[in-house]
C-alpha cells in the first residue's frame, strides 16, 4: 500500500479501549496500532455505519459505556476489565 498519508489523527483512548485495540492487533498479527486502527475503520465503514445527528457528542461514540460521569480518577488505577 503506497497511499499518501498526509493527515495525522490523534485519538485519546481509555485503558480498556487501548487493551481492546491491542488484543485485536495481536490476534490479527498486525504490525502496529495504526494498522489495527485502519483495519478497524475499514471494517466499521464497510458495515451498516452510524449516522451522526445534530446534538450528538463525540463521547457518545466510545467503545465502552462509561456512564454519565465518564472516566473518574479511580478508573485510571484499575486494570482492563476489572470492576471497582
C-alpha positions in Angstrom: 0.0 0.0 0.0 1.7 3.1 -1.2 -1.1 5.6 -0.4 -0.1 9.1 0.7 -1.0 9.6 4.3 -0.9 13.3 4.7 -3.3 13.7 7.7 -2.4 12.8 11.3 -5.3 11.8 13.6 -4.7 11.9 17.3 -7.2 9.8 19.4 -7.4 9.6 23.2 -8.4 6.1 24.5 -9.3 4.7 27.8 -7.2 1.9 29.2 -10.0 -0.6 28.3 -10.2 0.7 24.7 -6.4 0.5 24.3 -6.4 -3.1 25.7 -9.2 -4.0 23.2 -7.2 -2.4 20.3 -4.0 -4.3 21.3 -6.0 -7.5 21.6 -7.3 -7.0 18.1 -3.9 -6.1 16.8 -2.1 -9.2 18.3 -4.9 -11.6 17.4 -4.7 -10.5 13.8 -0.9 -10.2 13.8 -1.0 -6.5 12.8 2.4 -4.8 12.8 1.3 -1.5 14.5 -1.5 0.0 16.4 -2.0 2.4 13.5 -2.5 -0.6 11.1 -5.0 -2.1 13.6 -6.9 1.2 13.8 -7.0 1.5 10.0 -8.3 -2.1 9.7 -11.0 -1.4 12.3 -12.0 1.7 10.5 -12.3 -0.2 7.2 -14.4 -2.9 8.9 -16.6 -0.3 10.6 -17.1 1.8 7.5 -18.0 -1.3 5.4 -20.7 -2.2 7.9 -24.0 -0.5 8.4 -22.3 2.5 9.9 -23.6 5.2 12.3 -25.4 8.2 11.1 -24.4 11.3 13.1 -27.2 13.6 14.1 -27.3 17.1 15.4 -26.5 17.3 19.1 -24.6 14.1 19.3 -21.2 14.4 21.2 -18.1 12.5 20.3 -18.1 11.0 23.7 -21.3 9.2 22.7 -19.3 7.1 20.4 -16.9 5.3 22.8 -16.1 1.7 22.6 -17.2 1.0 26.2 -20.1 2.6 28.0 -18.7 4.8 30.7 -22.0 6.1 32.2 -23.0 9.7 32.8 -19.8 10.6 34.7 -17.4 9.2 32.1 -14.0 8.3 33.4 -13.1 9.1 37.0 -9.7 9.2 38.7 -10.3 5.8 40.2 -10.7 4.3 36.7 -7.1 5.1 35.9 -5.7 2.7 38.6 -7.8 -0.3 37.7 -6.8 -2.9 35.1 -8.7 -3.6 31.9 -11.9 -5.4 32.6 -11.8 -5.1 36.4 -14.6 -3.6 38.3 -14.1 -1.5 41.5 
